[in-house]
Amino acid sequence: MKSSPILAVVLIILGVTALAYQGFTYTTREKAVDLGPIQITAEKTHDVPLPPIIGAIAIVGGIILLVVGRPKA
């Protein structure tokens, strides 16, 4: 089986997901206070936005891979 159709489907799925969620969030822990044996940590949330153009490019790229990868009859 060729990898081109698989890659095309993965790109389309990633593009639709990027358009649906428009970004992701992750949390990190940082030391707020460090007084010898006493340590206080704080959780900090970071947002990473994904522009809709990235999702659109992934969908178009996947469709192009599907069309180009088809055998000509």
C-alpha positions in Angstrom: 0.0 0.0 0.0 1.3 3.4 -0.9 1.9 6.0 1.8 0.5 8.9 -0.3 -3.2 8.1 0.4 -2.5 7.5 4.1 -0.6 10.8 4.4 -3.4 12.6 2.5 -6.1 11.3 5.0 -3.9 12.2 7.9 -3.5 15.8 6.6 -7.2 16.1 6.0 -8.0 14.9 9.6 -5.3 17.3 11.1 -6.7 20.2 9.0 -10.3 19.6 10.2 -9.0 19.2 13.8 -7.1 22.5 13.5 -10.1 24.3 12.2 -12.3 22.9 14.9 -10.1 23.6 17.9 -8.2 26.6 16.7 -5.3 26.0 19.1 -4.3 24.1 22.2 -3.4 24.8 25.9 -0.7 23.3 28.0 0.2 23.7 31.7 3.7 24.1 33.2 4.8 24.1 36.9 7.2 26.8 38.1 8.7 27.4 41.5 7.1 30.4 43.1 8.9 30.2 46.5 12.0 28.2 47.5 12.8 28.6 51.2 15.0 25.7 52.1 12.7 22.6 52.7 9.6 24.6 51.8 8.8 24.9 48.2 5.7 26.4 46.6 5.0 25.7 43.0 2.5 27.5 40.7 0.8 26.1 37.7 0.9 28.4 34.6 -1.4 27.9 31.6 -0.1 28.7 28.2 -2.3 29.1 25.1 -1.0 28.3 21.6 -3.4 29.6 18.9 -3.5 28.0 15.5 -4.5 30.3 12.7 -7.3 28.9 10.5 -5.1 29.2 7.4 -3.0 26.3 8.7 -6.0 24.0 8.9 -7.1 25.1 5.4 -3.6 24.5 3.9 -3.6 21.0 5.5 -7.0 20.1 4.0 -6.1 21.4 0.6 -2.7 19.6 0.7 -4.5 16.3 1.6 -7.0 16.7 -1.2 -4.2 17.4 -3.7 -2.3 14.3 -2.5 -5.5 12.2 -2.9 -6.1 13.5 -6.5 -2.4 13.2 -7.6 -2.0 9.8 -6.0 -4.9 8.2 -7.9 -4.0 5.8 -10.7 -5.0 7.0 -14.1 -7.5 4.8 -15.8 
